[in-house]
Amino acid sequence: MKIMQKKIRKIALERIRILFEEAEKAAKKDRLDLSKKYVEYARRIGMKCNVKIPKDLRLKFCKNCKSFLFPGKNAKVRIDSEKKVIRIKCLACGKYKIYKYKERI
């Protein structure tokens, strides 16, 4: 049974990544409604198969309105070097996401 679960989770993760790639392609073509659908499908797959969306992909959508965040079209990205945070503002709902970062030398 465990082997089957691992295979299901692996396939689910692959599909989530594919859906985020498609969401990015749709956002580049100004199809923000379609990119939002792809994000919703990816989230559903993750919830159904009990798979966490990887952190690199979690940064790409708004947790409030589930929109795919594409800087310059529906998101503003600001970097505060004093506080060492990245602020991402969703222009669809107005919510902020704030992430800390470390400087690399």
C-alpha positions in Angstrom: 0.0 0.0 0.0 2.8 2.4 0.8 4.4 1.9 -2.6 1.2 2.9 -4.3 0.9 6.0 -2.1 4.4 7.1 -3.0 3.7 6.7 -6.7 0.4 8.7 -6.4 2.2 11.5 -4.6 5.0 11.6 -7.2 2.5 11.8 -10.0 0.5 14.5 -8.2 3.7 16.6 -7.7 4.5 16.3 -11.4 1.0 17.4 -12.3 1.2 20.3 -9.9 4.4 21.5 -11.5 3.0 21.1 -15.0 -0.1 23.1 -14.0 2.1 25.9 -12.6 4.1 26.0 -15.8 0.8 26.3 -17.8 -0.4 29.0 -15.4 2.8 31.0 -16.1 2.4 30.5 -19.9 -1.2 31.7 -19.7 -0.2 34.8 -17.5 2.4 35.8 -20.1 -0.4 35.8 -22.7 -2.6 38.0 -20.5 -5.0 35.1 -19.7 -5.0 35.7 -15.9 -8.4 34.0 -15.6 -7.0 30.8 -17.1 -3.9 31.0 -15.0 -6.1 31.3 -11.9 -7.9 28.1 -12.9 -4.7 26.2 -13.3 -3.6 27.2 -9.8 -7.0 26.1 -8.4 -6.6 22.7 -10.1 -3.1 22.3 -8.8 -4.3 23.1 -5.2 -7.1 20.6 -5.6 -4.7 17.9 -6.7 -2.4 18.7 -3.7 -5.3 18.5 -1.2 -6.8 15.3 -2.7 -3.4 13.5 -2.8 -2.2 15.0 0.5 0.8 16.6 -1.2 2.3 20.0 -0.2 2.9 22.5 -2.9 6.6 23.1 -3.0 7.8 26.4 -1.6 9.1 27.7 -5.0 5.6 27.3 -6.3 3.8 28.6 -3.2 5.5 32.0 -3.8 3.8 32.2 -7.1 0.1 32.4 -6.0 -2.0 34.5 -3.7 -3.3 32.6 -0.8 -6.2 34.9 -0.4 -7.7 35.0 -3.9 -5.8 32.1 -5.4 -4.5 34.2 -8.3 -1.3 33.3 -10.1 1.1 36.2 -9.3 2.9 37.5 -12.3 5.1 40.5 -11.5 4.2 43.5 -13.7 0.8 42.3 -14.6 -1.1 41.5 -11.3 1.6 41.6 -8.7 4.1 44.2 -7.3 7.4 42.9 -5.8 9.4 45.1 -3.5 12.7 44.2 -1.8 13.5 45.9 1.5 17.3 45.5 2.0 17.2 47.1 5.5 14.7 44.7 7.0 15.8 41.9 4.6 12.2 41.1 3.4 10.5 40.6 0.1 7.0 42.1 -0.2 4.7 40.7 -2.9 1.4 42.6 -3.3 -1.5 40.9 -5.2 -3.1 43.6 -7.3 -6.3 41.5 -7.6 -7.2 41.5 -3.9 -4.6 43.9 -2.4 -3.1 41.4 0.1 0.6 41.3 0.9 2.9 38.3 1.2 6.1 39.0 3.2 9.1 36.7 3.1 12.4 37.0 4.9 15.6 36.4 3.1 19.3 36.0 4.0 22.1 37.8 2.2 24.6 35.5 0.5 28.2 36.7 0.1 
